[in-house]
């Protein structure tokens, strides 16, 4: 208990220096509080915690930790104090850990029976390793699996998170996809020999992950930067075109993202609002950058703005995949209309003369 009581007593002492601890915490989000706590624990302890988080949680908390700055000591004390208060409320008697049960059951039943039993209680331990593979590019997965027996490919995909398994399956030869899906659907029990082979395959995949460098989609990144660049874009394009016309063409292809709607003239947006249903705009604008939302709202007549607000209240939370798909469909229509000269689309703000 001494390891817990000492920080708690420090937090109590710190609380005397605070005049209004709760208001301070209200200005710090839950994610920021988690980031502060992780930074306070040090890298080794934080790394142990990260092993139990999903890929999305790791990305979110890592970004929050990178953004934390100028946090005053009283706020840190508040966060730590809150953590130990909640820990105290929830930590009375907890279930036995897997290690505890494993040691106990090994003595009573033997290792083979114990592993089967624990897999039923906790879920296969192999899934923890598989979660780390979410960082591997799906195309690389498909290449790694190409040399494996088709049944092993099916087992591997069965243990992957569904979203990742779908991405990997789509990267595999189309004539094999149906067979793999059929084999996955017919899986139930997997023998210990197959599990051992699967673990070896996972270890090889993790080695590939550890050796690979960072992937940067340079053309897409350049397009996104130019889309958001506040300086003279046309001059930048002229300089780039003089160096590599083909590269500029590739960048322009990537510039048709949802953000460019933020700099279109109101008359262009009004045309788009006439041909694209409000229901789709309501989905596409969810979580969009403020410049885009402001531009579209400004082009909406008051009656349609009220309708859009009503749709937003009804629809609630929307999956990110659905939002991205609708945005992609809208931009495909925008690009088609621009190609047919139905609208004059600006990929970058052109210089004008009065």
SULGITA-V128268 format. One record per residue. RES is the residue in three letters. PHI is phi in radians with two decimals (999 if undefined). Layout:
# SULGITA-V128268
RES&PHI + RES&PHI
This chain:
# SULGITA-V128268
UNK&999 + UNK&-1.08 + UNK&-1.18 + UNK&-1.52 + UNK&-1.18 + UNK&-1.12 + UNK&-1.11 + UNK&-1.12 + UNK&-1.17 + UNK&-1.09 + UNK&-1.12 + UNK&-1.10 + UNK&-1.14 + UNK&-1.14 + UNK&-1.14 + UNK&-1.18 + UNK&-1.44 + UNK&-1.68 + UNK&-1.61 + UNK&-2.59 + UNK&-1.10 + UNK&-1.11 + UNK&-1.01 + UNK&-1.10 + UNK&-1.22 + UNK&-1.11 + UNK&-1.48 + UNK&-1.99 + UNK&-1.20 + UNK&-1.05 + UNK&-1.13 + UNK&-1.16 + UNK&-1.08 + UNK&-1.09 + UNK&-1.11 + UNK&-1.07 + UNK&-1.10 + UNK&-1.11 + UNK&-1.14 + UNK&-1.24 + UNK&-1.42 + UNK&1.63 + UNK&-1.23 + UNK&-1.19 + UNK&-1.16 + UNK&-1.08 + UNK&-1.07 + UNK&-1.10 + UNK&-1.20 + UNK&-1.05 + UNK&-1.09 + UNK&-1.71 + UNK&-1.78 + UNK&-1.34 + UNK&-1.03 + UNK&-1.11 + UNK&-1.14 + UNK&-1.11 + UNK&-1.08 + UNK&-1.09 + UNK&-1.28 + UNK&-1.15 + UNK&-1.10 + UNK&-1.13 + UNK&-1.13 + UNK&-1.21 + UNK&-1.51 + UNK&-1.08 + UNK&-2.77 + UNK&0.93 + UNK&-1.54 + UNK&-1.30 + UNK&-1.03 + UNK&-1.03 + UNK&-1.18 + UNK&-1.04 + UNK&-1.08 + UNK&-1.05 + UNK&-1.09 + UNK&-1.13 + UNK&-1.08 + UNK&-1.05 + UNK&-1.04 + UNK&-1.25 + UNK&-1.09 + UNK&-1.21 + UNK&-1.08 + UNK&-1.08 + UNK&-1.24 + UNK&-1.89 + UNK&-1.87 + UNK&-0.99 + UNK&-2.23 + UNK&-1.91 + UNK&-1.14 + UNK&-1.13 + UNK&-1.28 + UNK&-1.08 + UNK&-1.08 + UNK&-1.10 + UNK&-1.12 + UNK&-1.08 + UNK&-1.08 + UNK&-1.18 + UNK&-1.28 + UNK&-1.03 + UNK&-1.18 + UNK&-1.58 + UNK&-2.12 + UNK&1.70 + UNK&-1.18 + UNK&-1.12 + UNK&-1.15 + UNK&-1.06 + UNK&-1.08 + UNK&-1.07 + UNK&-1.15 + UNK&-1.18 + UNK&-1.08 + UNK&-1.24 + UNK&-1.39 + UNK&-1.78 + UNK&1.48 + UNK&-1.07 + UNK&-1.13 + UNK&-1.15 + UNK&-1.14 + UNK&-1.11 + UNK&-1.18 + UNK&-1.07 + UNK&-1.06 + UNK&-1.15 + UNK&-1.35 + UNK&-1.06 + UNK&-1.43 + UNK&-1.43 + UNK&-1.14 + UNK&-0.95 + UNK&-1.11 + UNK&-1.18 + UNK&-0.96 + UNK&-1.04 + UNK&-1.15 + UNK&-1.11 + UNK&-1.34 + UNK&-1.01 + UNK&-1.53 + UNK&-1.59 + UNK&-1.08 + UNK&-1.06 + UNK&-1.21 + UNK&-1.18 + UNK&-1.05 + UNK&-1.13 + UNK&-1.09 + UNK&-1.03 + UNK&-1.13 + UNK&-1.16 + UNK&-1.57 + UNK&-1.28 + UNK&-0.98 + UNK&-0.92 + UNK&-1.09 + UNK&-1.20 + UNK&-1.05 + UNK&-1.10 + UNK&-1.09 + UNK&-1.19 + UNK&-1.03 + UNK&-1.18 + UNK&-1.52 + UNK&-1.60 + UNK&-0.92 + UNK&-1.07 + UNK&-1.20 + UNK&-1.72 + UNK&-1.10 + UNK&-1.09 + UNK&-1.10 + UNK&-1.11 + UNK&-1.11 + UNK&-1.10 + UNK&-1.17 + UNK&-1.07 + UNK&-1.12 + UNK&-1.64 + UNK&-1.33 + UNK&-2.40 + UNK&-1.56 + UNK&-2.04 + UNK&-1.17 + UNK&-1.13 + UNK&-1.13 + UNK&-1.15 + UNK&-1.07 + UNK&-1.12 + UNK&-1.10 + UNK&-1.12 + UNK&-1.08 + UNK&-1.13 + UNK&-1.12 + UNK&-1.10 + UNK&-1.06 + UNK&-1.14 + UNK&-1.14 + UNK&-1.16 + UNK&-1.12 + UNK&-1.08 + UNK&-1.09 + UNK&-1.25 + UNK&-1.58 + UNK&-1.31 + UNK&-1.47 + UNK&-1.35 + UNK&-1.65 + UNK&-2.16 + UNK&-1.54 + UNK&-1.07 + UNK&-1.14 + UNK&-1.10 + UNK&-1.12 + UNK&-1.10 + UNK&-1.10 + UNK&-1.12 + UNK&-1.14 + UNK&-1.11 + UNK&-0.99 + UNK&-1.83 + UNK&-1.27 + UNK&-1.57 + UNK&-1.50 + UNK&-1.45 + UNK&-1.23 + UNK&-1.13 + UNK&-1.17 + UNK&-1.07 + UNK&-1.14 + UNK&-1.11 + UNK&-1.14 + UNK&-1.15 + UNK&-1.14 + UNK&-1.15 + UNK&-1.50 + UNK&-2.78 + UNK&-1.03 + UNK&-1.15 + UNK&-1.11 + UNK&-1.09 + UNK&-1.07 + UNK&-1.17 + UNK&-1.12 + UNK&-1.07 + UNK&-1.05 + UNK&-1.49 + UNK&-1.46 + UNK&-1.44 + UNK&-1.82 + UNK&-1.05 + UNK&-1.10 + UNK&-1.16 + UNK&-1.11 + UNK&-1.19 + UNK&-2.02 + UNK&-1.45 + UNK&-1.07 + UNK&-1.03 + UNK&-1.15 + UNK&-1.17 + UNK&-1.11 + UNK&-1.15 + UNK&-1.09 + UNK&-1.13 + UNK&-1.17 + UNK&-1.33 + UNK&-1.71 + UNK&-1.84 + UNK&-1.04 + UNK&-1.07 + UNK&-1.03 + UNK&-1.26 + UNK&-1.09 + UNK&-1.07 + UNK&-1.27 + UNK&-1.11 + UNK&-1.43 + UNK&-1.07 + UNK&1.21 + UNK&-1.23 + UNK&-1.12 + UNK&-0.93 + UNK&-1.08 + UNK&-1.21 + UNK&-1.03 + UNK&-1.08 + UNK&-1.15 + UNK&-1.19 + UNK&-1.07 + UNK&-1.16 + UNK&-1.50 + UNK&-1.43 + UNK&-1.12 + UNK&-1.01 + UNK&-1.11 + UNK&-1.19 + UNK&-1.09 + UNK&-1.13 + UNK&-1.10 + UNK&-1.08 + UNK&-1.09 + UNK&-1.12 + UNK&-1.10 + UNK&-1.05 + UNK&-1.17 + UNK&-1.35 + UNK&-1.40 + UNK&1.15 + UNK&-1.25 + UNK&-2.28 + UNK&-1.03 + UNK&-1.04 + UNK&-1.05 + UNK&-1.18 + UNK&-1.07 + UNK&-1.10 + UNK&-1.15 + UNK&-1.15 + UNK&-1.06 + UNK&-1.10 + UNK&-1.14 + UNK&-1.09 + UNK&-1.23 + UNK&-1.13 + UNK&-1.18 + UNK&-1.06 + UNK&-1.15 + UNK&-1.13 + UNK&-1.13 + UNK&-1.16 + UNK&-1.15 + UNK&-1.58 + UNK&1.05 + UNK&-1.40 + UNK&-2.44 + UNK&-1.78 + UNK&-1.54 + UNK&-1.79 + UNK&-1.30 + UNK&-2.61 + UNK&-1.16 + UNK&-1.51 + UNK&-1.21 + UNK&-2.16 + UNK&-2.21 + UNK&-1.31
